[in-house]
Amino acid sequence: MKTSLADILAQHSVWRGGAFVRPAVPALPTGFAVLDRELPGGGWPSGALTEILGLREGVGELQLVLPALVTLSTSGRRVVWLAPPHLPYAPALAAAGVDLVQLSVVRAPGRRDALWAAEQVLRAGNCDALLAWFRDIRYAELRRLAVAAEASRAFCALFRPSEAAREPSPACLRIALEPMHGGLAARILKRRGALAAAPVLLPVKRPVHAVGGPALSVTRARSLVARPCLA
Amino acid sequence: MHAGMELAAAWALAPRLRVRPRDEAAEREALEGIAAWACRFTPRVSLEPPQGVLVEIEGSLRLFHGLAPLIGRMRSGLEEMGFSTTLAAAPTARGAWWLAIAGNEELITDPALLETALAALPISAGCSDQHALDLLRSIGVTTIEGLLALPREGVGRRLGRGLLDDLERALGAAPEPRTMFAPPARFVAKLELHGEVEHAEGVLFAARRLLVQLEGLLAARQAGVRRFLLVLLHHAARPSVVEVGLASPGRELERFMQLLREKLSMTVLVEPVEAIRIEAADFEPLHGYTAGLFRDARIEGEGWARLIERLQARLGGGAVHAIGLQPEHRPERAWRVLGAGEQPPRGEACTGARPLWLIDPPRRLKEAGGVPHDGGRLELLAGPERIESGWWDSGEVARDYFIARAPSSALLWIFRERGGSWYLHGLFA
């Protein structure tokens, strides 16, 4: 039997450097075309673990997943927020177009409880996205979550501090976020494919348009404060 | 050693024998528990105190795919509840009862075979009157067959009409009206543990026996419960109560067990447990449904409810919630926690820029030279947006909100109170 090289390459067992691994489950578009181009399958992996590493809370980590949340929630699919560090603010989410009915917030004070809850949510298999915040998590625990994520069809994002970038991780996608030129830069640390070269600059929506422009002076701010206005 | 023995004689044979007074109320309770559970197989269940339950199963044979599978299910259920039983079936209620009393685990379906089967039984199976038994034995009658051979009038005159009536009912020659057991509208069952149990896990095993009964009763009433209580009775301390809540009415044993396991894993026993009691009331109608051919939205929703109740069982009732809008100007009141299944009010999305993370309660910021600081000087980018509201309740606010940039270039939502202090209220994450 003659087998051509193309046949061999078509099999999933052979991977060529530089090419993306085609995921078995269709990916979920991130909403950022520049980022989708860099991700295997063209979006967030479903049924796999994704890590989002941020310098600190508020760097723009929610902006990164927000378009995907809008897509999921408006098509009637469920999103679970597990152990968020602050209150996910309903008016802002609604203004961004998220259907709040599909969101559930799970509070888990202890690390063990949070891990248990994450596993339960993934194993139940009826939730389409899990956003989980973990301060410290061991490799073995990550591995366990990765296995649970593979058993589900959910987009599973773990938010971790940026120091975690130095530790090994079984996640199939790792993205580090950092502010850049008043915007947000995503550096892909790990993906199923060749190493990514340059960080991707994401066109995130910011509440102030003229971010680079001159700031309000405090004196001007004061005068504004002093001026009576209707609430 | 046998029943009816003198206590002294029994002690002479077994000096380590432990004697307990007979608790007839508990016997009756156990019998009613079995009857309630048996109602899941047929609505026609009646009690035969002190130790019998009669169940009419002919109408249920088709549903349970025949006699043998039905008996198998009954036997495994009774075993799960921890009872040792003798199961017998016959075309007449009394006939089956006599077979069971004699310890004959026979399943007789053909009325023609009934008489031969009953005839072979010892006389004690059909007659509980000691005086009549003695008389019959003294004339050499030891089996029912012997009794049947005696002339009826003589038996009726000497031993009473009751024995003859029973005989006719057992053979199917006379009808036997019975009062049917009605499954109660609430469930209370107690179980004495064999020894003192010190671990919650041991309690779980015992609780399973009672939950089997609860499941049977609920199935009989076509009902489900939203909560049940497990009461742990200690020797000296006050009973401790474990409350298990369900997100939607349910009656499946495995679901009860799963939730109880989570609850008990969080429970620390104050003292060893001597007995347990399970209580459930407020039954809600719950009908069985047929499974859909395709992925069913209802089953999907059911799975989701199960997940939430599992999370709540371990993390606490308030640990899982949804969020909704509330028409309010004050940012901390413009949203609220929604309970399970609650429909959110349709609030309008606010016009101003709002952060995705809200810091609650607001964090006081340092101030240097009239400028707010948070890890460095904050740069005000936009504002102010004045929010002044709530004078009618105790939560009056008068604030000017600004969007500020931290030195780390994070965007913050900060406000200044009328008094002059700065607070961090949100992060534009």
Interface residues (C-beta under 8 A of the other chain):
Chain A: L55 R56 E57 G58 V59 G60 E61 L62 Q63 L66 R78 P84 P85 H86 L87 P88 Y89 A90 P91 A92 L93 A94 A95 A96 L100 V101 L103 S104 V105 V106 R107 A108 D113 W116 A117 Q120 V121 A124 G125 N126 C127 P179 G182 R206 P207 V208 A210 V211 A215 L216 S217 V218 A221 R222 L224 V225 C229 L230 A231
Chain B: E300 G303 W304 R306 L307 I308 R310 L311 R314 L315 G318 A319 V320 H321 A322 I323 G324 L325 H329 P331 A334 W335 R336 P344 G347 A349 C350 A353 R354 P355 L356 W357 L358 I359 D360 G370 V371 E379 L380 L381 A382 G383 P384 R386 I387 E388 S389 D400 F402 I403 R405 S408 S409 A410 L411 L412 R416 G426 L427 F428 A429
